[in-house]
Amino acid sequence: MHAIQSELNRPARARLHPKEREQIALTVAQANLCEHSLTYHTAIARKLGLTDNQILASREGWAADQKVDVALRFARALVAKSGDWSHQELKRAGFTDQEIVEIEAVVALNIYENYCNIAATGAARIPRRPHLDAWTIVRKTYIGILG
């Protein structure tokens, strides 16, 4: 899986920004309730500079940036509705055909990753770290908002 992700990340091939790919990965992992992938992709997202609020929003399938928001809603629809969503909104948001195919590939790869992690049930468990725990993000976000 990581070899395929590395290939998608090659500058000559990649059209999406690494942050966008991680945001898609978080949306897909949340939709599939895959704790292992959520932990892994949260760590990568943080290394790429995404904030806790951006990570939480990505898990919920939305983003403040309108173009990224459309991509995340599309990714979530691919998971939840088995691909029943038109490319027209992506095109209106400014995505090229190549970017749309890349979004679909990132979603498919992450669905596969999630299913493998869920099926392994601990065989390849990523160690839990409190600062990467999803509930920690939620608590920090709401404590920050509520005071």
C-alpha positions in Angstrom: 0.0 0.0 0.0 2.8 2.4 0.9 4.4 1.8 -2.5 1.2 2.9 -4.2 1.0 5.9 -2.0 4.6 6.8 -2.7 3.9 6.6 -6.5 0.9 8.9 -6.1 3.0 11.3 -4.1 5.7 11.6 -6.8 5.7 15.2 -8.0 5.7 14.2 -11.7 2.4 12.3 -11.1 0.7 14.0 -8.2 -1.8 16.8 -8.9 -3.3 17.1 -5.4 -1.3 18.6 -2.6 -0.2 16.1 0.1 -2.4 17.9 2.6 -5.4 17.4 0.4 -4.6 13.7 0.1 -4.3 13.4 3.9 -7.6 15.2 4.3 -9.2 12.7 2.0 -7.6 9.8 3.9 -9.0 11.1 7.2 -12.5 11.5 5.6 -12.4 7.9 4.4 -11.0 6.5 7.6 -13.7 8.2 9.6 -16.4 6.9 7.2 -15.1 3.4 7.7 -14.5 3.8 11.4 -10.9 2.7 11.1 -9.1 3.8 14.3 -5.7 2.6 13.0 -5.9 4.6 9.9 -7.2 7.6 11.8 -4.2 7.5 14.1 -1.8 7.1 11.3 -3.2 9.8 9.0 -3.7 12.2 11.9 0.1 11.9 12.6 0.9 12.5 8.9 -1.5 15.4 8.7 0.1 17.1 11.7 3.5 16.7 10.1 2.2 18.4 7.0 1.0 21.3 9.1 -2.8 20.7 9.4 -4.3 22.0 12.6 -6.4 20.0 15.0 -9.5 21.9 13.7 -8.6 21.0 10.1 -8.0 17.4 11.0 -11.4 17.2 12.9 -13.2 18.9 10.0 -11.6 16.5 7.5 -12.8 13.5 9.6 -16.3 15.0 9.4 -15.9 15.3 5.6 -15.7 19.1 5.2 -13.1 21.9 4.9 -13.1 25.6 5.2 -11.5 25.8 1.7 -14.3 25.5 -0.8 -12.4 23.4 -3.3 -11.1 21.0 -0.7 -14.6 20.8 0.8 -16.0 19.6 -2.5 -13.3 16.9 -2.7 -14.0 15.7 0.8 -17.8 15.6 0.3 -17.1 13.6 -3.0 -14.8 11.2 -1.1 -17.4 10.6 1.6 -20.0 10.0 -1.0 -17.8 7.4 -2.7 -17.6 5.5 0.5 -21.1 6.0 1.8 -23.0 5.8 -1.5 -20.8 3.4 -3.5 -19.7 6.2 -5.9 -23.2 7.7 -6.6 -22.1 11.3 -7.0 -21.5 13.4 -10.1 -18.2 14.8 -11.2 -19.9 18.0 -12.2 -19.5 19.7 -8.8 -15.8 18.8 -8.8 -15.4 20.3 -12.2 -17.3 23.4 -11.2 -14.9 23.7 -8.2 -12.0 23.7 -10.6 -10.7 20.2 -10.5 -9.2 18.8 -13.7 -10.0 15.3 -15.0 -6.6 14.2 -13.8 -7.2 15.5 -10.3 -10.6 13.8 -10.2 -9.0 10.5 -11.1 -6.4 11.1 -8.4 -9.1 11.8 -5.8 -10.8 8.5 -6.8 -7.5 6.7 -6.6 -6.7 8.1 -3.1 -10.2 7.2 -1.9 -9.9 3.6 -3.3 -6.4 3.1 -1.8 -7.6 4.3 1.6 -10.7 2.1 1.6 -8.4 -0.8 0.9 -6.0 0.3 3.7 -8.9 0.7 6.1 -10.3 -2.8 5.3 -6.9 -4.4 5.7 -6.4 -2.6 9.1 -9.8 -3.6 10.3 -9.4 -7.2 9.1 -6.0 -7.5 10.8 -7.5 -6.6 14.1 -4.2 -5.8 15.8 -1.8 -7.8 13.6 -0.3 -4.5 12.3 -1.6 -2.3 15.1 -0.1 1.2 15.2 0.7 2.1 18.8 -1.8 4.5 20.4 -0.3 7.7 21.5 -2.5 10.0 23.6 -1.6 13.1 21.6 -2.8 11.3 18.4 -6.0 10.0 19.9 -9.1 11.2 18.1 -10.9 12.0 21.3 -8.0 14.2 22.4 -8.5 16.3 19.2 -12.2 16.6 20.0 -11.6 17.6 23.6 -9.0 20.2 22.7 -11.2 21.6 19.9 -14.2 22.0 22.1 -12.3 23.2 25.1 -10.7 25.8 22.9 -14.1 26.9 21.6 -16.0 26.8 24.8 -13.4 28.3 27.0 
